[in-house]
Amino acid sequence: MVAMRKGKIKQTHLMYKANLSYKLLKQYVDELISKGMLEQKREGSNIFIFLKPKGQEFLIKYRKMKEFQETFGI
C-alpha cells in the first residue's frame, strides 16, 4: 500500500511508488473513483488523488484482515 500524506498524493508520485504504468494507474484509479473510494482533483498544474471516507474505511478493514491472517497463519 502506498502511504498518502494528508489523504492525498500526486498522480505521478502514486504511479512511481506503486510501480505502475500510466495506463494501469488510470484503470485502477478510475475504478476506485467509480466505487466512491478515491477522488481526483486538479490543483494548479498537478493532479492529486484523494482518499475518500469510504476508501479510508476499506483500508482500515483490509489492515484488520491482514493482521488476522498473519496472527493465525491463514
HELIX and SHEET records of a PDB file:
HELIX    1   1 ARG A    5  GLY A    7  5                                   3    
HELIX    2   2 GLN A   11  LYS A   17  1                                   7    
HELIX    3   3 TYR A   22  SER A   34  1                                  13    
HELIX    4   4 PRO A   53  PHE A   72  1                                  20    
SHEET    1   A 3 LYS A   8  LYS A  10  0                                        
SHEET    2   A 3 ASN A  46  LEU A  51 -1                                        
SHEET    3   A 3 LEU A  38  GLU A  43 -1                                        
END                                                                             
